[in-house]
Amino acid sequence: MDHFNHRGGELFAEDVPVARIAAEVGTPFYCYSDATLRRHYRVLKEALAGAPGSICYAVKANSNLAVLRTLGEMGAGADVVSEGELRRALAAGIPPERVIFEGPGKTRAEMAFALTAGIDQFNIESDAELVALDDVARGWGKVANIAVRINPNVDAHSLDGISTGRKRDKFGILWPAARATYRVAAGLASVKVAGVAMHIGSQITDTLPFERAFRVVAEIVETLRADGHDIRRLDLGGGLGVPYTDERPPSPAEYARAVLRETQNLGCELVFQPGRMLVANAGILVTRVTYEKDAAGVRMVIVDAGMNDLVRPAMYKAKHTIVPVRTDGAQGPVKPTPADVVGPICETSDTFAKDWPLPPTAPGDLLAIRTAGAYGAVMASNYNTRPLVPEVMVRGNEFAVVRPRQTYESLLAGETLPPWLTGGGGVG
Ligand code: LLP
């Protein structure tokens, strides 16, 4: 459920007409709903009430400071994968004791920054990384809490590019190899084993892969305890899917039941790292129709957003629901006909949807690409030298630009010419 609804033939973001925001900030833009964010967090928190633990929001899904601050205010911690994300989480006021650092390639510099910031836990994905962390922590006179991310070899049955828990995926350490990693960790003075971590993928729309993976890691916890390790924490990752078009993902309550069924006898403190389920439906990308044309009998609606603004359809063949902002056409309700909704970028993959039912459009009409709050703005690029689009947060009947449109000046500002192109000559 979200707070983007049509009222009287016009799309509203909470109590603000989307067209009003478009008139003020121009298009394209991302629009987030405060009430939807808060609702999703609350629903998940309530569903997990029986499972003692914490929610560390996966910052990668949407790292806008306003989003982080909103979730942080509600009690969320943060799951970060880079120094940049950690800096964002801290800047948004999320306390370092609520931050977990993930990812297979943390550099020593990133480890040092995180250690001195005082984060709670590092999730380790290789023996080499474990040894490096121990070394960096010793150098700073710190002891780092760790969990080893186990690759449970479970297929999440999600899109290929976003499944992470199969044995050929690059993430985590397979079992039983991870048993030896724990042995090594126990012998290191500057790391302290806190738990076990897993994450099998994203946009998972079935409880079965979760159950399988939870069962595997629950057994692993028992084995590690028998080996003498003090395993108090179980980090179950994120991955719960959302409805983009006609998917029926498990509800937070169903997910929570699976969690409890498989893990409640362990007495572990649980950590969850949801990203998409908190923010996806809390955001839309609003775009304007530039032209319509017919290409060999195919109706093409060309819009002003491109794959550089929202790359998911081009990158993963992901589907997003697209709706007209105004449905009260002067000519009355009109039957939609299939259209390809495409962007202005010089690539065929710059296509948001194929054969998507849309009523006739005219240049200037607004469309909303739904479920764009997760992995939308964060994956945007300047491809085709297009400025990053604004992000807007709505709360009730007010809205605020929480990131302005990038200017052409700032887009070009970072680049310099080498001396040999400016008459200055080069060295050597
Ligand atoms: N924890 C870890 C270790 C992760 O790698 C991820 C996502 C999450 C949590 C959050 O997963 P979520 O709850 O959002 O599914 N760009 C892709 C999704 C990549 C997900 C990467 N890892 C997309 O647009 O679909």
Residues whose N, C-alpha, C, O or C-beta is under 5 A from the ligand:
A	BS01	LLP	A58 A61 E102 I162 H199 G201 S202 Q203 G237 G238 G239 L240 Q273 P274 G275 R276 M277 R312 Y375
